[in-house]
Amino acid sequence: MLLMLAITANAQRSDSDLKRCATAELDSIRTGQNPELLLRRQKAEEVIQEHIHRHNARIRTSAEAVITIPVVVHIVHNRSDNRIGGLGNSNISEEQIQSQIDVLNEDYSNTSGRKGFYTDSLSVDTGIRFRLAGIVRNSTRQENFDYRTADKQLAALSPPWATNRYLNIWVCNFSSEYLGMAQMPSIAEANGSTPGLRVGDEEDSDPLTDGAIIDWRYFGRDLSGETSGIYNLGRTTTHEVGHWLGLLHIWGNRTCGTDYCDDTPRARDRNLSTDLNCEAKYSNCDGPLSRDMIENYMDYSPDACMSVFTNDQKNRMHAVLAVSPRRAQLVEHIGRSESNLVVDLYPNPVEGYLNTNIYSPGYAGFEISVFNNSGVEMLKGAYNQTYINVKNFPAGVYFLKVTTDKETVTKRFLVR
Ligand SMILES: [Zn+2]
């Protein structure tokens, strides 16, 4: 009897046990282990706020060109026969993947057609869109992933495509009650205004784990027979991509905290309600009771209750796209139109990780190889990779070769 109960509990996750997002939990573990990170975050926040205030007078309007972010989806499943789709299969179909891209575009353009309490006046078109640039499928014997270690494990199983050109989303089976998580954008790491804030390994791995991780049952819309009754519209990914673009939870991850957006009312706590009628919830953070914006994508409300990104959230996302080095490079790539392959390396000389900024016309895929001075191949055919670990390379001269199906560019660099 006990055994049966245990099996049932394992197979069925109740809606009320589910938690939208592990981003804040993971972050508090990281900052607990590395208090310097908090200082770096404060500096990053200053950079974001400064940018918003400086550009406030000429914030983009919906008439301006939108930014369309290329997305690569990594499906990490444990189907040894690699069958795609069907009940109970984490190797989800292409149709299911495309439905998630559709949801992102509806939510970020404010055309979902599902309005909550707050109607048009506060819900805006963010001016950000998404397009599916690639699907990578990898199978593993690992049955599930713990949110505390998933990012590095997934990056090793399915290496990210250049995180300064693409939004990488890993879809996997989470072991716990969380539906998703994301890596907050780096702001200060390469920003000239905050030297001396590098904090070692944590930062080194950042480019390799930059993206969002979503449990397969909540990726895309209405995965029949698999998904939860309240997290079934693909808005876990809308929420996590919001984090990836620098948005915080509307309660600021503490009692009556701040998300640095003035037009999201201060909320005492997250909305953990599973009520599909989207009942109102109130806080008294500033004295009198005010209604929480439970419709905001950055709350924990049921998918059907969500419908709002605000203007301040839009401005914050665009500020992050401008001041976060990898996000800014991503935007820059979208706008480039040269007809030749361009490769920049930095730092050079290097120790640790070599960064590359690679432009290939039309987003052509590329392969990277590294040779030493004697012509020995140190790294072979890494597809769409831009961060090369050279920690174990002996000091000396190396050559990085980037190849598309049309062109090859070779650059020299020094490991010290
Ligand atoms: Zn979250």
Boltz pocket constraint, residues with backbone or C-beta under 6 A from the ligand:
constraints:
  - pocket:
      binder: B
      contacts: [[A, 20], [A, 21], [A, 22], [A, 23], [A, 24], [A, 239], [A, 240], [A, 243], [A, 249], [A, 298]]
      max_distance: 6.0
